[in-house]
Amino acid sequence: MRPASPVPLYHLSRALLETGQLDESDTQVRKALTLSPSAGMAASLHMQIGMAAYIRKDDQAALASFDEALRLD
């Protein structure tokens, strides 16, 4: 799958996150970030990265991702 838009990858990453597939979710969200998303979408993608880090109990990475999301939004 090679979408031209980050939106499908965002939704895929959310579904993967919700099913506990953290590594694959992270892979998809990072692919989406390479597709030049809008600032709002980039903020949502960074929130996804932060949520995965939070679930992994990596508080420092989660905070960094949440800060980036706030900066972009």
C-alpha positions as YAML, in Angstrom:
chain: A
units: angstrom
residues:
- id: 1
  name: MET
  ca: [0.00, 0.00, 0.00]
- id: 2
  name: ARG
  ca: [1.48, 3.35, -1.09]
- id: 3
  name: PRO
  ca: [-1.13, 6.01, -0.45]
- id: 4
  name: ALA
  ca: [-0.50, 9.56, -1.62]
- id: 5
  name: SER
  ca: [-2.27, 10.88, 1.46]
- id: 6
  name: PRO
  ca: [-1.33, 10.34, 5.11]
- id: 7
  name: VAL
  ca: [-4.99, 9.91, 6.10]
- id: 8
  name: PRO
  ca: [-5.36, 6.17, 5.31]
- id: 9
  name: LEU
  ca: [-2.11, 5.44, 7.15]
- id: 10
  name: TYR
  ca: [-3.33, 7.46, 10.13]
- id: 11
  name: HIS
  ca: [-6.52, 5.38, 10.33]
- id: 12
  name: LEU
  ca: [-4.57, 2.15, 9.89]
- id: 13
  name: SER
  ca: [-2.18, 3.17, 12.64]
- id: 14
  name: ARG
  ca: [-5.11, 3.91, 14.97]
- id: 15
  name: ALA
  ca: [-6.61, 0.48, 14.34]
- id: 16
  name: LEU
  ca: [-3.26, -1.18, 14.92]
- id: 17
  name: LEU
  ca: [-2.75, 0.79, 18.14]
- id: 18
  name: GLU
  ca: [-6.19, -0.22, 19.39]
- id: 19
  name: THR
  ca: [-5.39, -3.89, 18.77]
- id: 20
  name: GLY
  ca: [-2.07, -3.68, 20.60]
- id: 21
  name: GLN
  ca: [0.13, -3.83, 17.49]
- id: 22
  name: LEU
  ca: [2.33, -0.98, 18.67]
- id: 23
  name: ASP
  ca: [5.35, -1.56, 16.44]
- id: 24
  name: GLU
  ca: [3.28, -1.79, 13.26]
- id: 25
  name: SER
  ca: [1.22, 1.23, 14.32]
- id: 26
  name: ASP
  ca: [4.42, 3.21, 14.81]
- id: 27
  name: THR
  ca: [5.71, 2.12, 11.39]
- id: 28
  name: GLN
  ca: [2.53, 3.28, 9.63]
- id: 29
  name: VAL
  ca: [2.33, 6.61, 11.42]
- id: 30
  name: ARG
  ca: [5.96, 7.37, 10.60]
- id: 31
  name: LYS
  ca: [5.29, 6.53, 6.93]
- id: 32
  name: ALA
  ca: [2.38, 8.98, 7.04]
- id: 33
  name: LEU
  ca: [4.69, 11.70, 8.35]
- id: 34
  name: THR
  ca: [6.84, 11.33, 5.22]
- id: 35
  name: LEU
  ca: [3.85, 12.25, 3.01]
- id: 36
  name: SER
  ca: [3.93, 15.96, 3.88]
- id: 37
  name: PRO
  ca: [0.77, 16.05, 5.99]
- id: 38
  name: SER
  ca: [-0.97, 19.28, 6.89]
- id: 39
  name: ALA
  ca: [-0.09, 20.75, 10.28]
- id: 40
  name: GLY
  ca: [-3.31, 19.40, 11.78]
- id: 41
  name: MET
  ca: [-2.72, 15.90, 10.44]
- id: 42
  name: ALA
  ca: [0.92, 16.02, 11.54]
- id: 43
  name: ALA
  ca: [-0.27, 16.94, 15.04]
- id: 44
  name: SER
  ca: [-2.62, 13.93, 15.03]
- id: 45
  name: LEU
  ca: [0.19, 11.68, 13.85]
- id: 46
  name: HIS
  ca: [2.45, 12.88, 16.65]
- id: 47
  name: MET
  ca: [-0.37, 12.19, 19.11]
- id: 48
  name: GLN
  ca: [-0.44, 8.61, 17.78]
- id: 49
  name: ILE
  ca: [3.29, 8.28, 18.37]
- id: 50
  name: GLY
  ca: [2.81, 9.67, 21.86]
- id: 51
  name: MET
  ca: [0.00, 7.24, 22.66]
- id: 52
  name: ALA
  ca: [2.12, 4.27, 21.59]
- id: 53
  name: ALA
  ca: [5.01, 5.56, 23.73]
- id: 54
  name: TYR
  ca: [2.63, 6.05, 26.67]
- id: 55
  name: ILE
  ca: [1.33, 2.49, 26.34]
- id: 56
  name: ARG
  ca: [4.95, 1.29, 26.29]
- id: 57
  name: LYS
  ca: [5.48, 3.32, 29.49]
- id: 58
  name: ASP
  ca: [8.08, 5.51, 27.77]
- id: 59
  name: ASP
  ca: [6.97, 8.74, 29.41]
- id: 60
  name: GLN
  ca: [9.81, 10.86, 28.03]
- id: 61
  name: ALA
  ca: [9.07, 9.88, 24.42]
- id: 62
  name: ALA
  ca: [5.33, 10.30, 25.00]
- id: 63
  name: LEU
  ca: [5.79, 13.82, 26.35]
- id: 64
  name: ALA
  ca: [8.09, 14.77, 23.48]
- id: 65
  name: SER
  ca: [5.50, 13.58, 20.95]
- id: 66
  name: PHE
  ca: [2.65, 15.32, 22.74]
- id: 67
  name: ASP
  ca: [4.69, 18.55, 22.88]
- id: 68
  name: GLU
  ca: [5.32, 18.31, 19.13]
- id: 69
  name: ALA
  ca: [1.62, 17.74, 18.51]
- id: 70
  name: LEU
  ca: [0.77, 20.85, 20.51]
- id: 71
  name: ARG
  ca: [3.40, 22.87, 18.68]
- id: 72
  name: LEU
  ca: [1.96, 21.87, 15.31]
- id: 73
  name: ASP
  ca: [-1.69, 22.29, 16.18]
...
